[in-house]
Amino acid sequence: MSSFSAIKLDTREPPADTLAMASALKSVPPKAIAASVRQRIERGGERLWRLEDFRDLPFDAVAQSLSRLTRQGWIERLSKGVYFRSRETAFGKSRPNPAVIQKLAKRTRSVFPAGTAAANLLGFSTQSARRGEVATSGLSLPRKLVGADTVIHTRRPEPWAKLPDQDAALLDFLRHSGKLSELSPEQTVQRVLSLISEQGRFERLLGVAATEPPRVRAMLGAIGTHLSKKPAALKRLRASLNPFSKFDFGMLSCLPYAKEWQAKEKRFDEAL
């Protein structure tokens, strides 16, 4: 008979010092916690604050303190769990740095380049849009985080969250059928082929293709055929398309193998 005995590891009690710390925090009066929160914010000056900046204090007490400071006008709530401490300037209260809050938006949820911003990132356009343009897999984005004038495209597929910005931008560009490109149709196609031929990119896009509109899947099929991708993968793409449908490839109508992948006929003057 074995002399070993089984020990259920997940039932062990936390270390004594951890229990002591948790117990000590619970015993701290709420007023003392509120004073500590306000003191930290005051010392921090003009900056963004998140609940996780106070992780050493009881969550509920911190949340109540921040809510109270917001009602008093001492800080501003930008979105759930995100606050801003402003400073007085000659033009009134200061505002958060747009680049910082958009970076924060990306940390708190899935945000991707879209529209002109996507085309610019990929080198199809040098135009800087007057308004920002982003996409998200959610139903909305906090306006105070992305900017009041930003164009927001919602309900992008959740799998986009696993993609690098350039990959998501490429899918957005394909969704627009390349129509945001400032290049000629031939130059646009060459740029698309160059970008998607980069190592591993076609395979990553193929991994989320099932969530894309049929025309995007058809474009990926034409691109994959030209790049001599695996026949089995292309066969799956083909099977996902209605064989009787025709798709508007827009500026990408001159893709090699576009016709074989059900692209609509495009007159030359329409492609310009």
Protein Blocks (a to p, Z undefined) as FASTA:
>chain_A
ZZbdcddfklpccdfklmmmmmmmmmpcfklmmmmmmmmmmmnmpadddfklmmmbcfkl
mmmmmmmmmmnomaccfbghiacdddddfkbcadddfklmmmmmmmmpccddehjllmmm
nopacbdcfbdcdddfbfbdcfklnopklccdehiafklmmpcfklmmmmmmmmnnopmp
cbdfklmmmmmmmmmmpghklmmmmmmmmmpcfklmmmmmmmmmmnopafklmmmmmmmp
cfkbccdekjmlmgghklmnopacddfklmZZ
